[in-house]
């Protein structure tokens, strides 16, 4: 799959996902089967288009072809699929569903890249979606190779659900990410970390700062208590214990986390989420200074990153074992 807004200079891997710079792979050696185009079918006088021909025309109409793949960074990975079913399908909508599935899998690797290299206050450097290519807009594409037949098939379609990142030039990586990718087979905490990384991506790609903040609060709540809903008062310590080095730091972070949610001072509500959700405020109404909002997002990113990195480092634990680890961290800080 291609990915736009990403520049790399050498191949690297994140678990089973392999990234290659543009032109690194000889894609034509994989014998890609060209899709039929509407122009060619009209030129041939073919006015009775069968379902398979329409399926191919829908993919070719997106502009996705081998040349596009050769000019973009590529994400390559194995996926077990039923080739008989794939070749028997004649509905382009089934291709779109397959592209969405493949993109969601490759996004797990891009989540690691965003976690390592991107900032909540700087959407300019966010890479595109897995499957995106220059000028693709709502389209995503993939090339599927079958070793058995030594052939490849190109599919593309309107697989973007809602929005794409267009601000800035994207991300250039000089060295590969070092963070281990959390995978299901590692354990319970690994699954939680994986979903947390996806929620962080959702926050980074939010269409405005207010939505970004609300998504971050959802992420913090999930990282604190992924199994059940708890009131924020009980959750603050589950986040603060990962970032604090002293009891004083723990108490200060807990106070900040309270301000992010609901904080009443002299009978006046100051809490950010309460003001946004229940009072109809925008984040810029509460913090008019852009520098203040940037600092706020970087502060929250630090809290989130500390929790996620600790979860990744302890990904083989069960959730109950991880709860015990948090109690241990609090004991070290002299809090309960």
C-alpha positions in Angstrom: 0.0 0.0 0.0 1.3 3.5 -0.7 1.3 6.2 2.0 1.5 9.9 1.2 3.0 12.7 3.3 5.8 10.4 4.4 9.5 10.6 3.2 12.0 7.9 4.2 15.5 7.3 2.9 16.1 3.7 3.8 13.9 0.6 4.3 12.8 -0.3 7.8 10.3 -2.6 9.5 7.8 -2.2 12.3 7.0 -5.7 13.4 5.5 -7.4 10.3 5.1 -4.2 8.3 7.9 -3.2 6.0 8.4 0.3 4.7 10.3 1.1 1.5 11.3 4.4 -0.1 9.9 5.3 -3.5 11.3 3.2 -6.3 13.1 0.8 -3.9 11.0 -2.3 -5.1 10.8 -3.7 -8.6 7.0 -3.8 -8.7 6.7 -4.8 -12.3 8.5 -8.0 -11.5 5.4 -8.9 -9.5 3.4 -8.9 -12.8 0.6 -6.4 -12.0 -2.5 -7.0 -14.1 -3.6 -3.7 -15.6 -7.2 -2.7 -15.0 -9.5 -1.9 -17.8 -10.3 1.8 -18.3 -13.5 3.5 -19.5 -11.6 5.2 -22.3 -10.3 2.0 -23.7 -13.6 0.2 -23.5 -15.4 3.1 -25.3 -12.7 3.1 -28.0 -13.3 -0.6 -28.5 -17.0 0.1 -28.9 -17.8 -2.0 -25.8 -21.2 -0.6 -24.7 -22.2 -3.6 -22.7 -19.9 -3.6 -19.7 -20.0 -6.7 -17.5 -19.6 -6.5 -13.7 -15.9 -7.4 -13.7 -15.2 -4.7 -16.3 -17.1 -2.1 -14.2 -15.2 -3.3 -11.1 -11.8 -2.6 -12.9 -13.0 0.7 -14.4 -13.9 1.9 -10.9 -10.4 1.2 -9.7 -8.6 2.7 -12.7 -10.8 5.9 -12.5 -9.1 6.8 -9.3 -5.8 7.2 -11.1 -4.2 4.4 -9.0 -1.6 2.4 -11.0 1.9 1.0 -10.9 3.4 4.4 -11.6 1.7 5.8 -8.5 3.1 3.0 -6.4 6.6 3.6 -7.7 6.5 7.2 -6.7 5.3 6.8 -3.1 6.6 5.3 0.1 5.2 1.7 0.3 4.0 -0.3 3.3 4.4 -4.1 2.5 2.9 -6.8 4.7 1.5 -10.3 4.5 -2.3 -10.9 4.6 -4.0 -14.3 4.4 -6.9 -14.0 2.0 -9.0 -16.3 -0.1 -7.9 -15.7 -3.7 -10.7 -17.7 -5.2 -13.3 -15.4 -3.5 -11.3 -12.3 -4.4 -11.2 -13.2 -8.1 -14.8 -14.3 -8.1 -16.1 -11.0 -6.7 -17.4 -8.6 -9.2 -18.6 -5.8 -6.9 -16.4 -2.7 -6.5 -17.9 -2.1 -3.1 -16.2 -5.4 -1.9 -12.9 -4.0 -3.1 -13.5 -0.9 -1.0 -14.3 -3.0 2.1 -11.0 -4.9 1.5 -9.0 -1.7 1.2 -10.5 -0.4 4.4 -9.5 -3.6 6.2 -6.0 -3.6 4.8 -5.6 0.1 5.6 -6.7 -0.4 9.2 -4.1 -3.1 9.7 -1.3 -1.0 8.2 -2.4 2.0 10.3 -1.2 0.1 13.4 2.3 0.6 12.1 1.7 4.2 11.3 0.4 4.7 14.8 3.9 3.8 16.0 5.4 6.4 13.6 3.0 9.1 14.8 3.7 8.2 18.5 7.5 8.5 17.9 7.7 11.5 15.6 4.5 13.6 15.6 3.2 16.2 18.0 -0.4 17.1 19.0 0.3 20.8 18.4 1.8 20.3 14.9 -0.5 18.6 12.4 1.8 19.8 9.5 4.0 16.7 10.0 1.3 14.0 10.1 1.7 11.3 7.5 -1.2 10.3 5.3 -3.5 7.2 5.7 -2.2 3.8 4.7 -3.3 3.5 1.1 -3.2 7.2 0.3 -1.2 8.6 -2.7 -0.5 12.1 -4.0 -3.8 13.8 -4.9 -5.9 10.7 -3.9 -8.2 12.7 -1.7 -11.0 10.2 -0.7 -9.3 7.3 -2.5 -7.1 4.6 -1.1 -5.3 1.9 -3.1 -3.5 -1.4 -2.7 -1.6 -3.9 -4.8 -2.3 -7.5 -3.9 0.3 -10.1 -4.9 -0.3 -13.9 -5.0 2.8 -16.0 -5.0 0.9 -19.0 -6.2 -0.1 -17.4 -9.5 2.9 -14.9 -9.5 0.5 -12.0 -10.3 -0.6 -8.8 -8.7 -3.9 -7.0 -8.8 -4.6 -3.3 -8.3 -7.6 -2.1 -6.4 -8.6 1.4 -5.4 -11.7 3.3 -4.3 -13.4 5.8 -2.0 -12.3 4.2 1.2 -11.7 7.3 3.3 -14.6 7.6 5.7 -14.6 11.3 6.5 -11.5 13.4 6.3 -7.8 13.6 5.4 -4.9 15.7 6.6 -3.9 18.3 4.1 -2.0 20.9 6.2 1.8 21.0 5.8 4.1 18.8 3.9 4.1 15.7 6.1 6.8 13.8 7.9 10.4 13.0 6.9 12.1 10.2 8.9 15.9 10.0 9.1 16.0 6.9 11.3 13.4 4.2 12.0 11.2 4.3 15.1 12.5 2.4 18.1 9.2 1.7 19.9 8.0 -1.9 19.8 4.7 -2.4 18.2 2.1 -3.8 20.7 0.5 -7.0 19.2 -2.4 -9.1 20.5 -0.2 -12.2 21.2 1.9 -10.3 23.7 -0.8 -9.9 26.3 -3.7 -8.0 27.7 -1.8 -4.7 28.3 -0.5 -4.9 24.7 -4.0 -4.8 23.4 -4.8 -1.8 25.5 -1.7 0.0 24.4 -2.5 -0.8 20.7 -6.0 0.7 21.0 -4.5 3.7 23.0 -2.2 4.4 20.1 -5.1 4.4 17.7 -7.0 6.8 19.9 -3.9 9.1 20.0 -3.9 9.1 16.2 -7.6 10.0 16.3 -6.7 13.0 18.5 -3.8 14.1 16.3 -6.0 14.1 13.1 -8.9 15.9 14.7 -10.3 18.7 12.5 -10.1 21.3 15.2 -8.5 22.0 18.6 -11.7 21.6 20.6 -12.4 18.1 19.2 -8.8 17.2 19.7 -9.0 18.1 23.4 -12.2 16.0 23.9 -10.6 13.1 22.1 -7.6 13.4 24.4 -9.8 13.3 27.4 -11.4 10.1 26.1 -7.9 8.6 25.6 -6.8 9.5 29.1 -10.0 7.9 30.6 -9.4 4.8 28.5 -5.7 4.5 29.6 -6.7 5.0 33.2 -9.6 2.5 33.2 -10.0 0.5 29.9 -12.5 -2.0 31.4 -15.1 0.1 33.0 -16.3 3.7 33.4 -15.1 5.5 36.6 -15.5 9.1 37.6 -12.5 11.3 36.8 -11.8 11.9 40.5 -10.8 8.2 40.8 -8.8 8.2 37.5 -6.4 11.0 37.9 -3.9 9.0 40.0 -3.8 6.2 37.4 -2.3 8.7 35.0 -0.2 10.9 37.3 1.7 7.9 38.7 3.4 7.3 35.3 4.7 10.9 34.9 5.6 11.9 38.4 9.0 11.4 40.0 8.1 12.8 43.4 5.0 13.1 45.6 4.9 16.8 44.9 4.9 16.2 41.2 2.2 13.6 41.5 -0.1 16.1 43.4 0.6 18.9 40.9 -0.2 16.6 37.9 -3.3 15.4 39.6 -4.4 19.0 40.1 -3.7 19.7 36.4 -5.8 16.7 35.4 -8.6 17.9 37.6 -8.5 21.2 35.7 -8.8 19.4 32.4 -12.1 17.9 33.5 -14.1 19.7 36.1 -12.8 22.3 38.6 -14.9 24.7 40.6 -13.2 27.7 42.2 -15.2 30.2 44.3 -18.4 28.8 42.8 -17.2 29.3 39.3 -16.6 26.3 36.9 -13.1 26.4 35.5 -12.7 22.8 34.2 -12.0 22.6 30.5 -14.1 19.6 29.5 -17.2 20.8 31.5 -16.9 24.3 30.0 -16.7 22.7 26.5 -19.3 20.0 26.8 -21.8 21.6 29.1 -21.3 25.3 28.6 -20.8 25.3 24.8 -17.3 26.8 24.9 -14.6 26.3 22.4 -11.0 25.7 23.6 -10.0 29.0 22.1 -12.7 30.8 24.1 -11.1 29.5 27.3 -7.4 29.9 26.2 -7.3 32.7 23.6 -3.5 32.4 23.3 -2.3 30.0 20.7 0.9 29.5 22.6 -1.1 28.5 25.7 -3.1 26.0 23.6 0.1 24.5 22.1 1.6 24.2 25.6 -1.6 22.5 26.8 -1.5 19.9 24.0 2.2 19.2 24.6 1.5 18.8 28.3 -1.2 16.3 27.7 0.9 14.5 25.1 3.6 14.0 27.7 1.1 12.4 30.1 -0.3 10.2 27.4 3.2 9.2 26.1 4.4 8.2 29.6 1.4 5.9 30.1 1.6 4.4 26.6 5.3 3.8 26.7 5.0 2.1 30.1 2.3 -0.1 28.8 4.4 -1.0 25.8 7.3 -1.8 28.0 5.1 -4.1 30.2 2.9 -5.4 27.4 3.0 -9.0 28.5 1.2 -8.3 31.8 -2.4 -9.0 32.4 -4.6 -6.0 33.3 -4.8 -7.1 36.9 -1.0 -7.3 37.0 -0.8 -3.8 35.6 -3.1 -2.5 38.2 -0.7 -3.9 40.8 2.2 -2.2 39.0 0.4 1.1 39.3 -0.1 0.6 43.0 3.6 -0.1 43.3 4.4 3.2 41.4 2.2 5.1 43.8 3.8 3.5 46.9 7.2 4.6 45.6 5.9 8.1 45.4 4.4 7.9 48.9 0.8 8.2 47.8 -2.1 5.7 47.9 
